[in-house]
Amino acid sequence: MNRLFFGTDGIRGPYGGELINELFAYRLGQAVGKLLSSKQLVKQAIILGRDTRRSGVMLIQALIKGLNEEGLTCEDLGVVPTPFLARILREKNSSFGIMVTASHNPASDNGFKCLGMGGRKLSELEEKELELLLSDLLNRSSAKPAFNTPQTFDYCLQSTLLSQAYFDALKALLPLGLKGWKISIDTAHGATWQTTPCVLRELQAEVFGLGDKPNGANINLECGSEYPQTLMQQVVATGSRLGIAHDGDGDRCILCDELGHNLDGDEILAILATDLLADNLLHSKTLITTVHSNLGLDFAIKKAGGHVLRTAVGDRHVAEAMVRVGSNLGGESSGHIISPAVSPTGDGAAAALQVIKVMQKTGKKLSELRRIMPRVPHAYLTIPVKEKKPIIELKRLQSCIIELETKLGEDGLVLVRFSGTEPKLRLMVQARDLLDAEAGLKALVLAAQADLA
């Protein structure tokens, strides 16, 4: 399905560019209003939240202006993590919410994540309906309303409307508390800069913070889940039992063991899923992940008595598959971990606390638990492209993919896809032997370059 504005996870781009600006936000607000009215889904206020980017304040104001013009009221939560916004939507039975964030992107970017009833991500069909309304408004509307830029504003103001139910749900994951635990956490100068440390301290952990001084312009700047190097050093220096790193809006988490080694989302999923399987608590005995995850995850889950179902890249696809098969755990290698009991979307704080619970239960260090999943070697490369042609039309590449998949069988994985947010073609080959993976990637690159020349 060709997309006009939405990428893999919402709408995202440079602030002040073609998509991310006040006029676009205003039209988006109008389009949301028209969509909800046409479906008679206007329930309660539209819930809005944002991360700590300076541009978020202006974009929120423009959104509110557009929503109000369609007769909708809004509740602006201020700076909150995306999973918190999703939880509020579910609690209040609200029909729609918009998170203004560009996730792990730099501060110069911003974007919009749209959430529907129950706090879930919009389906592809719903996004397409919204895109058509938005495109029509942008094309035919000539009048441009005035937008006032705040002269002074605390860009990092944490919401005073934080739901105690959300904090209680997180703390309930660790009934034993964390007294005596040292934990390092990097909140990426983003939306979790107060929330996750607050939960850890209320559980009586000794917390060593990084990335916890947002100023509107430093979100994700050499910190957070995309830049774990400083966290890895701090874990070792402070004697922490683990390190936690979030992205800008808090729906991701990666971990660091006590030795200073990184764990991605696949290893987190392996730890959580095998623990649930041991207690017969993984519903349908099925873990949901994406085609991007390491094959070692499949082997670990199979050994524990379960199986893995893979979806297209994007936590929305993971969440939809979880509902379809009745699974209670899913996620992505990037660190989106979905546990519906806490939040209907990826929740970095919940994922970290659930891993800590397994550490408490087993008495094992994180460096021991991660051995559950032996990683399969992979080779990966991105190629810049001028045009995202349908991959099925790239004949040489298609032939190469089929040949590789036949050769590798169940011991390998081939992934070829266009980025949902950038003009790039992503190529990956996984195989039990690194040389096989590298040779497969080289063949894919040559085929792709020939087709795209």
C-alpha positions as CSV (number, residue, x, y, z in Angstrom):
1,M,0.0,0.0,0.0
2,N,1.5,3.3,-1.1
3,R,1.9,5.7,1.8
4,L,1.5,9.5,1.6
5,F,2.7,10.6,5.0
6,F,2.9,7.6,7.4
7,G,6.1,5.6,7.7
8,T,6.8,2.5,9.8
9,D,5.9,4.2,13.0
10,G,3.9,7.4,12.5
11,I,4.8,10.5,10.6
12,R,8.3,11.8,11.0
13,G,10.8,14.3,9.5
14,P,12.9,17.4,10.0
15,Y,11.0,20.2,11.9
16,G,10.2,23.0,9.5
17,G,10.3,20.7,6.5
18,E,7.5,19.7,4.2
19,L,5.7,17.4,6.7
20,I,6.6,18.5,10.2
21,N,5.5,22.1,10.6
22,E,2.6,24.1,12.2
23,L,0.4,24.1,9.2
24,F,0.7,20.4,8.7
25,A,-0.1,19.8,12.4
26,Y,-3.1,22.1,12.1
27,R,-4.4,20.2,9.0
28,L,-3.7,16.9,10.8
29,G,-5.9,18.1,13.7
30,Q,-8.6,18.9,11.2
31,A,-8.3,15.6,9.5
32,V,-8.5,13.7,12.7
33,G,-11.7,15.6,13.6
34,K,-13.3,14.8,10.3
35,L,-12.3,11.1,10.5
36,L,-13.7,10.7,14.0
37,S,-16.9,12.5,13.1
38,S,-17.4,10.4,10.0
39,K,-17.2,7.2,12.1
40,Q,-19.1,8.7,15.0
41,L,-16.2,7.9,17.3
42,V,-15.9,11.2,19.3
43,K,-15.7,10.1,22.9
44,Q,-14.1,12.2,25.6
45,A,-11.3,14.7,24.8
46,I,-8.5,14.0,22.3
47,I,-5.5,13.2,24.5
48,L,-2.2,14.8,23.5
49,G,1.4,14.3,24.7
50,R,4.9,15.1,23.6
51,D,8.6,14.4,24.2
52,T,11.1,17.1,25.2
53,R,11.8,18.7,21.8
54,R,11.5,22.4,21.7
55,S,9.4,22.2,18.5
56,G,6.8,20.0,20.3
57,V,5.2,23.0,22.0
58,M,4.4,24.8,18.7
59,L,3.2,21.6,17.0
60,I,0.9,20.8,19.9
61,Q,-0.7,24.3,19.8
62,A,-1.3,23.9,16.0
63,L,-2.8,20.4,16.5
64,I,-5.2,21.8,19.2
65,K,-6.2,24.7,16.9
66,G,-7.1,22.2,14.1
67,L,-8.9,19.8,16.5
68,N,-10.9,22.6,18.1
69,E,-12.1,23.9,14.7
70,E,-13.7,20.5,14.1
71,G,-15.5,20.8,17.4
72,L,-13.2,18.5,19.5
73,T,-11.9,19.3,22.9
74,C,-8.3,18.3,23.9
75,E,-6.4,17.3,27.0
76,D,-2.7,18.2,26.8
77,L,-0.6,16.0,29.1
78,G,2.6,17.9,28.5
79,V,5.8,15.8,28.5
80,V,4.9,12.1,28.9
81,P,6.2,8.8,27.5
82,T,4.2,7.2,24.6
83,P,3.2,4.2,26.7
84,F,1.8,6.5,29.4
85,L,-0.3,8.3,26.8
86,A,-1.6,4.9,25.5
87,R,-2.5,3.8,29.0
88,I,-4.4,7.0,29.6
89,L,-6.4,6.5,26.4
90,R,-7.3,3.0,27.6
91,E,-8.3,4.2,31.1
92,K,-10.5,7.0,29.9
93,N,-11.9,5.1,26.9
94,S,-10.9,8.0,24.7
95,S,-11.2,7.5,21.0
96,F,-8.0,9.2,19.9
97,G,-4.6,10.4,21.0
98,I,-1.6,12.0,19.3
99,M,2.0,11.8,20.6
100,V,4.2,14.5,19.2
101,T,7.6,12.8,19.0
102,A,10.3,11.6,16.6
103,S,11.3,8.8,18.9
104,H,15.0,8.1,18.6
105,N,15.6,10.7,15.9
106,P,17.7,13.8,16.7
107,A,16.2,17.0,18.2
108,S,16.0,18.6,14.8
109,D,13.3,16.1,13.8
110,N,9.8,15.7,15.1
111,G,6.7,13.8,14.2
112,F,3.2,12.4,15.1
113,K,2.3,9.0,16.5
114,C,-1.5,8.5,16.3
115,L,-3.2,6.2,18.7
116,G,-6.8,4.9,18.5
117,M,-9.4,3.4,20.8
118,G,-7.8,1.5,23.7
119,G,-4.4,3.2,23.1
120,R,-3.5,0.9,20.1
121,K,-1.6,2.0,17.0
122,L,-3.8,2.8,14.0
123,S,-4.2,0.0,11.4
124,E,-2.9,0.6,7.9
125,L,-6.4,1.1,6.7
126,E,-7.1,3.8,9.3
127,E,-3.8,5.5,8.5
128,K,-4.8,5.5,4.8
129,E,-8.2,7.0,5.5
130,L,-6.5,9.7,7.6
131,E,-3.9,10.3,4.9
132,L,-6.6,10.9,2.2
133,L,-8.5,13.4,4.4
134,L,-5.2,15.2,5.3
135,S,-4.0,15.3,1.7
136,D,-7.3,16.8,0.6
137,L,-7.1,19.5,3.2
138,L,-3.5,20.3,2.3
139,N,-4.3,20.5,-1.4
140,R,-7.5,22.6,-1.4
141,S,-7.0,24.8,1.7
142,S,-5.4,28.1,0.9
143,A,-6.0,30.1,4.0
144,K,-3.1,29.8,6.5
145,P,-3.9,30.6,10.1
146,A,-1.5,32.4,12.3
147,F,0.5,30.5,14.8
148,N,2.0,32.2,17.9
149,T,5.4,31.1,19.1
150,P,5.7,31.1,22.9
151,Q,8.2,33.6,24.1
152,T,9.1,31.6,27.3
153,F,8.2,28.0,28.0
154,D,9.5,25.1,30.0
155,Y,10.0,22.7,27.1
156,C,10.6,19.8,29.5
157,L,7.7,20.3,31.8
158,Q,6.6,16.9,33.1
159,S,2.9,16.5,33.3
160,T,1.1,17.1,36.6
161,L,-1.7,14.8,35.4
162,L,0.4,11.6,35.6
163,S,-1.9,8.7,36.2
164,Q,-1.1,6.9,39.5
165,A,-2.6,3.8,37.9
166,Y,0.3,3.7,35.4
167,F,2.9,4.0,38.2
168,D,1.1,1.4,40.3
169,A,1.0,-1.0,37.4
170,L,4.8,-0.7,36.9
171,K,5.6,-1.0,40.6
172,A,3.3,-4.1,40.9
173,L,5.7,-5.9,38.5
174,L,8.2,-6.0,41.3
175,P,6.4,-6.8,44.6
176,L,9.7,-7.5,46.3
177,G,11.0,-4.0,45.6
178,L,14.6,-3.2,44.7
179,K,16.2,-2.4,48.0
180,G,20.0,-2.9,47.8
181,W,19.9,-2.7,44.0
182,K,22.1,-0.3,42.1
183,I,20.7,0.6,38.7
184,S,22.1,2.9,36.0
185,I,19.5,4.5,33.6
186,D,19.9,6.7,30.5
187,T,16.6,8.5,29.7
188,A,18.0,10.1,26.5
189,H,17.0,13.6,27.8
190,G,13.6,12.5,26.7
191,A,10.1,11.9,27.9
192,T,11.1,9.4,30.6
193,W,13.6,11.7,32.2
194,Q,11.5,11.7,35.4
195,T,9.1,8.7,35.1
196,T,11.3,5.6,35.0
197,P,13.9,6.9,37.6
198,C,10.9,7.8,39.9
199,V,9.5,4.3,39.7
200,L,12.9,2.8,40.4
201,R,13.5,5.1,43.4
202,E,10.0,4.3,44.8
203,L,11.0,0.7,44.6
204,Q,14.0,1.7,46.8
205,A,16.7,1.2,44.2
206,E,19.9,3.3,44.2
207,V,19.7,5.1,40.8
208,F,22.5,6.5,38.7
209,G,21.1,8.7,36.0
210,L,22.3,9.7,32.6
211,G,20.5,11.8,29.9
212,D,18.3,13.3,32.6
213,K,18.8,17.0,31.9
214,P,16.6,17.9,28.9
215,N,16.8,21.4,27.5
216,G,14.6,21.1,24.4
217,A,17.6,20.6,22.1
218,N,19.6,17.6,23.4
219,I,17.1,14.7,23.2
220,N,19.0,11.5,22.0
221,L,22.2,13.5,21.7
222,E,24.9,10.8,22.1
223,C,22.8,9.1,24.7
224,G,19.8,6.8,25.1
225,S,19.1,3.5,23.4
226,E,20.9,4.5,20.2
227,Y,24.1,5.5,22.0
228,P,24.7,3.1,24.9
229,Q,28.4,3.5,25.2
230,T,28.4,5.9,28.2
231,L,25.8,3.8,30.0
232,M,27.9,0.7,29.6
233,Q,30.9,2.5,31.2
234,Q,28.7,3.8,34.0
235,V,27.3,0.4,34.9
236,V,30.8,-1.0,35.5
237,A,32.1,2.2,37.3
238,T,29.1,2.3,39.7
239,G,28.8,-1.5,40.3
240,S,25.2,-1.4,39.0
241,R,23.4,-4.8,38.5
242,L,22.2,-3.6,35.2
243,G,21.8,-0.5,33.0
244,I,18.6,0.6,31.2
245,A,18.5,2.9,28.2
246,H,15.3,4.4,26.7
247,D,14.7,6.3,23.4
248,G,13.2,9.8,23.2
249,D,9.6,8.8,23.8
250,G,10.1,5.8,26.1
251,D,8.5,3.0,24.2
252,R,11.9,1.3,23.7
253,C,14.5,-0.1,26.1
254,I,17.8,-1.8,25.7
255,L,19.7,-3.2,28.6
256,C,23.3,-3.5,29.8
257,D,24.5,-6.3,31.9
258,E,26.8,-5.9,35.0
259,L,29.9,-6.6,32.9
260,G,29.1,-3.6,30.6
261,H,27.7,-5.6,27.6
262,N,24.7,-4.6,25.6
263,L,21.4,-6.5,25.3
264,D,19.0,-5.7,22.4
265,G,15.3,-6.3,22.2
266,D,15.8,-9.9,20.9
267,E,17.7,-10.9,24.0
268,I,15.1,-9.2,26.2
269,L,12.4,-11.1,24.5
270,A,14.3,-14.4,24.8
271,I,14.6,-13.9,28.6
272,L,11.0,-13.0,29.1
273,A,9.5,-15.6,26.8
274,T,11.5,-18.5,28.1
275,D,10.6,-17.5,31.7
276,L,6.9,-17.4,30.7
277,L,7.1,-20.8,28.9
278,A,8.7,-22.4,32.0
279,D,5.6,-21.4,34.0
280,N,3.2,-22.2,31.2
281,L,2.2,-18.5,31.1
282,L,3.1,-17.6,27.5
283,H,-0.3,-17.6,25.8
284,S,-0.6,-19.8,22.8
285,K,3.0,-20.7,23.5
286,T,3.8,-18.0,20.9
287,L,6.2,-15.1,20.9
288,I,5.5,-12.4,18.3
289,T,8.4,-10.6,16.7
290,T,9.4,-9.2,13.3
291,V,11.3,-10.4,10.3
292,H,14.3,-8.3,11.6
293,S,14.9,-10.3,14.7
294,N,17.8,-12.6,15.0
295,L,17.2,-16.3,14.3
296,G,18.8,-17.2,17.6
297,L,15.6,-16.0,19.2
298,D,13.6,-18.7,17.2
299,F,16.0,-21.4,18.3
300,A,15.9,-20.4,22.0
301,I,12.1,-20.3,22.0
302,K,11.8,-23.6,20.2
303,K,14.1,-25.2,22.7
304,A,12.0,-23.9,25.6
305,G,8.8,-25.4,24.0
306,G,7.3,-22.5,22.2
307,H,7.4,-21.0,18.8
308,V,8.0,-17.6,17.1
309,L,5.6,-15.9,14.8
310,R,7.2,-13.1,12.6
311,T,5.5,-10.1,11.2
312,A,6.5,-7.1,9.1
313,V,8.7,-4.5,10.8
314,G,6.8,-2.2,13.1
315,D,5.4,-2.6,16.6
316,R,1.9,-2.1,15.2
317,H,2.2,-5.3,13.2
318,V,3.4,-7.1,16.3
319,A,0.5,-5.8,18.4
320,E,-2.0,-6.8,15.7
321,A,-0.6,-10.3,15.5
322,M,-0.6,-10.6,19.3
323,V,-4.4,-9.9,19.3
324,R,-4.9,-12.3,16.4
325,V,-3.2,-15.3,18.0
326,G,-3.8,-14.5,21.6
327,S,-0.2,-14.0,22.6
328,N,0.7,-11.9,25.7
329,L,4.3,-11.0,24.6
330,G,5.8,-9.5,21.5
331,G,8.4,-7.0,20.4
332,E,11.2,-6.0,18.1
333,S,15.0,-6.2,18.2
334,S,15.0,-2.4,18.5
335,G,13.7,-2.7,22.0
336,H,9.9,-2.2,21.5
337,I,8.5,-4.8,24.0
338,I,4.7,-5.1,24.3
339,S,3.1,-6.4,27.5
340,P,-0.6,-5.6,27.2
341,A,-1.3,-5.9,30.9
342,V,0.7,-2.7,31.5
343,S,0.4,-0.8,28.2
344,P,-1.2,-1.4,24.8
345,T,2.0,-0.2,23.1
346,G,5.8,-0.8,23.6
347,D,6.8,0.2,27.1
348,G,10.5,0.5,27.9
349,A,10.1,0.8,31.6
350,A,7.8,-2.2,31.8
351,A,10.2,-4.3,29.8
352,A,13.1,-3.4,32.1
353,L,11.2,-4.2,35.2
354,Q,10.0,-7.5,33.9
355,V,13.6,-8.6,33.2
356,I,14.6,-7.5,36.7
357,K,11.8,-9.7,38.0
358,V,13.3,-12.7,36.2
359,M,16.7,-11.8,37.7
360,Q,15.1,-11.8,41.2
361,K,13.2,-15.1,40.6
362,T,16.2,-17.0,39.2
363,G,18.9,-15.4,41.3
364,K,20.9,-15.0,38.1
365,K,22.9,-12.1,36.9
366,L,21.9,-10.5,33.6
367,S,25.1,-11.8,32.0
368,E,24.0,-15.3,32.8
369,L,20.4,-14.9,31.6
370,R,21.4,-13.5,28.2
371,R,23.1,-16.9,27.4
372,I,19.6,-18.3,26.8
373,M,19.8,-16.9,23.3
374,P,22.9,-17.7,21.1
375,R,23.0,-15.1,18.4
376,V,23.2,-16.2,14.8
377,P,25.8,-14.3,12.7
378,H,24.3,-11.7,10.4
379,A,25.5,-9.3,7.7
380,Y,23.7,-6.0,7.2
381,L,23.9,-3.0,4.8
382,T,21.7,-0.1,3.7
383,I,21.8,1.3,0.2
384,P,20.7,4.9,-0.5
385,V,17.9,5.0,-3.2
386,K,16.4,7.8,-5.3
387,E,13.1,5.9,-5.7
388,K,11.4,3.2,-3.7
389,K,10.3,0.9,-6.5
390,P,8.2,-2.2,-5.6
391,I,10.7,-4.9,-4.6
392,I,8.7,-7.4,-6.7
393,E,9.7,-5.4,-9.8
394,L,13.4,-5.7,-9.1
395,K,13.9,-8.9,-11.0
396,R,17.6,-9.6,-10.3
397,L,17.1,-9.0,-6.6
398,Q,14.0,-11.2,-6.5
399,S,15.9,-14.0,-8.1
400,C,18.8,-13.6,-5.7
401,I,16.4,-13.6,-2.6
402,I,14.8,-16.9,-3.8
403,E,18.2,-18.5,-4.4
404,L,19.5,-17.5,-1.0
405,E,16.4,-18.6,0.9
406,T,16.5,-22.0,-0.8
407,K,20.2,-22.4,0.0
408,L,19.9,-21.4,3.7
409,G,16.6,-23.1,4.5
410,E,15.6,-23.0,8.2
411,D,19.2,-22.2,9.2
412,G,19.1,-18.7,7.7
413,L,17.1,-15.6,7.0
414,V,17.0,-13.1,4.2
415,L,15.5,-9.6,4.7
416,V,15.1,-7.0,2.0
417,R,12.9,-3.9,2.6
418,F,12.8,-0.2,2.1
419,S,13.1,2.0,5.2
420,G,9.8,3.4,6.3
421,T,11.3,6.7,7.2
422,E,14.4,7.2,5.0
423,P,15.2,6.8,1.2
424,K,17.2,3.6,1.8
425,L,17.0,-0.1,0.9
426,R,17.9,-2.3,3.9
427,L,19.5,-5.7,3.2
428,M,20.2,-8.4,5.8
429,V,21.3,-12.0,5.7
430,Q,21.5,-14.3,8.8
431,A,23.2,-17.7,8.7
432,R,24.8,-20.1,11.1
433,D,28.2,-19.3,9.4
434,L,29.3,-15.7,9.2
435,L,31.0,-16.3,5.9
436,D,27.7,-17.6,4.4
437,A,25.9,-14.4,5.7
438,E,28.6,-12.1,4.2
439,A,28.6,-13.9,0.9
440,G,24.8,-13.8,0.7
441,L,24.8,-10.0,1.5
442,K,27.3,-9.4,-1.2
443,A,25.1,-11.2,-3.7
444,L,22.1,-9.1,-2.6
445,V,24.0,-5.8,-2.9
446,L,25.2,-6.6,-6.4
447,A,21.7,-7.6,-7.5
448,A,20.1,-4.6,-6.0
449,Q,22.6,-2.2,-7.5
450,A,22.1,-3.7,-10.9
451,D,18.3,-3.3,-10.6
452,L,18.5,0.3,-9.3
453,A,21.3,1.5,-11.6
